[in-house]
Amino acid sequence: MHFQLTDEQKMIQELARTFADREIIPLAAKADRDEQFPIAVQAKALELGLLNLALPTEYGGGGLGAMEVALVTEQLCRGCLGIGAALSISALASEPILIAGTPAQQQAYFSRLAAGQFASFALTEPAAGSDVAALRTQAKRVDGGYKLTGSKIWISNASLASFMVVFAKTDMDAGHKGISAFVVEREAPGLSVGEPLGKLGQRAAPVCEVFFDEVHVPESSRLGQEGEGFSIAMRTFDRSRPMAAAFALGVMQRCLDEALAYAKERRSMGKAILEHQAVGHKLAEMSMKLEAARLLTYQAAWRADQGQPNTAECAMAKAFACDAAMWAATEAIQVYGGMGYSTEFPVEKLFRDAKVLQIYEGTSEIQRNIILRELTRA
Ligand SMILES: Cc1cc2nc3c(=O)[nH]c(=O)nc-3n(C[C@H](O)[C@H](O)[C@H](O)COP(=O)(O)OP(=O)(O)OC[C@H]3O[C@@H](n4cnc5c(N)ncnc54)[C@H](O)[C@@H]3O)c2cc1C
């Protein structure tokens, strides 16, 4: 066992770090205020090879793994969770195609991502979030394919996407076994995307409702077999949760960086507040939890890349890192005192951003359910 990144991993991490410092941090406050994803940043990241990392090289991807995705994502999200998330959602959407797509489907969709198009991952519905088996969007068989009817909510990047991976029921009475996965074109007649939803944090990344009114989807756009959708979604999460945990690493690292810098400068009772043990210990604790979260995240990613089972490790990494990021953001505000509450300083945004980490890609409660299930598996 060793804990060293390879030279290639160090290189790509450094590239992403510099990119976040130069191209993301300067835009973050405005993008958050305007609730707008600064789209030009995507072309720059694409050109540098910071996107589509896990896609096969023959389709224009980086041919790398979940580990490199985690390293890069941490840096992008250190810059800004909203911008980092918007840059990362196509990676989430590409996982079901990597898992279950035919070579022809991979060629068709990955070459579009390599050319700069966006994709979304559409699972959640108004009445089915944690309870995936309760999906009500229906995919009814018709000649040559399916008609999709229903709606999705909280779909990241839906307003930017050219296509979406959509989970719908081909058998309404079969619970999770009735779910199938499809790739659906944004321009398909009957598909409409709502206005971006207003939200607390991660405001640079658009999330929208998506409506399907008898949207025709050819059979060739189904991923895997009918009824395999639930399994495809769960296997997707085993690859994407290290990335979601890396979102949290980025937020936490930024909390630590900002709080440490402020604590060195700000003086109270004749000394820098860092020298008050009550404050200094907050920073030590932040650093400790960040390191623990990082190790869990790397382990979950490494296992994914080795093809080893990692469901429990992913759930542990995701829950631990995301809960720790929320805690760190709260403590960062405390270190800043009143200034932490001001929109003039970045920790207020970190606090608003951090909350969503405990909600999406499976809430912190659902991650604990998974850990318990894996622990008690016969
Ligand atoms: C900004 C943002 C971006 C998102 N992006 C996407 C996206 O791109 N694609 C997508 O498909 N979805 C996306 N989501 C949706 C997200 O994955 C869901 O919000 C999440 O899975 C929780 O579902 P829910 O909101 O329906 O909450 P619910 O499932 O209604 O849960 C409400 C509360 O009950 C708890 N709870 C529910 N069931 C259980 C249980 N069995 N045991 C213990 N506790 C339970 C939950 O933990 C939570 O605290 C996004 C959400 C947000 C906020």
The ligand as a Gaussian input file, in Angstrom:
#p B3LYP/6-31G(d) Opt

LIG

0 1
 C      -29.201000      21.492000      -6.267000
 C      -29.715000      20.106000      -6.540000
 C      -29.261000      19.436000      -7.671000
 C      -29.770000      18.169000      -7.979000
 N      -29.395000      17.560000      -9.143000
 C      -30.005000      16.401000      -9.528000
 C      -29.759000      15.831000     -10.817000
 O      -28.953000      16.331000     -11.605000
 N      -30.441000      14.712000     -11.173000
 C      -31.339000      14.112000     -10.341000
 O      -31.932000      13.099000     -10.722000
 N      -31.598000      14.639000      -9.093000
 C      -30.963000      15.761000      -8.682000
 N      -31.222000      16.317000      -7.445000
 C      -32.211000      15.679000      -6.592000
 C      -31.624000      15.032000      -5.350000
 O      -30.874000      13.894000      -5.710000
 C      -32.784000      14.727000      -4.376000
 O      -33.238000      15.989000      -3.892000
 C      -32.372000      13.816000      -3.256000
 O      -32.125000      12.522000      -3.719000
 C      -33.425000      13.744000      -2.140000
 O      -34.691000      13.488000      -2.659000
 P      -35.923000      14.427000      -2.228000
 O      -35.535000      15.847000      -2.455000
 O      -37.130000      13.925000      -2.933000
 O      -36.075000      14.220000      -0.674000
 P      -36.916000      13.061000       0.022000
 O      -36.581000      11.757000      -0.576000
 O      -38.334000      13.477000       0.070000
 O      -36.315000      13.121000       1.486000
 C      -36.727000      14.097000       2.454000
 C      -36.007000      13.780000       3.764000
 O      -36.395000      12.463000       4.223000
 C      -35.238000      11.640000       4.363000
 N      -35.560000      10.286000       3.951000
 C      -36.286000       9.882000       2.878000
 N      -36.338000       8.560000       2.812000
 C      -35.617000       8.078000       3.855000
 C      -35.286000       6.797000       4.331000
 N      -35.667000       5.680000       3.703000
 N      -34.504000       6.698000       5.450000
 C      -34.074000       7.819000       6.098000
 N      -34.358000       9.046000       5.690000
 C      -35.127000       9.197000       4.587000
 C      -34.179000      12.272000       3.455000
 O      -32.865000      11.904000       3.865000
 C      -34.475000      13.744000       3.611000
 O      -33.883000      14.212000       4.803000
 C      -30.693000      17.563000      -7.102000
 C      -31.108000      18.222000      -5.931000
 C      -30.637000      19.487000      -5.653000
 C      -31.130000      20.191000      -4.416000

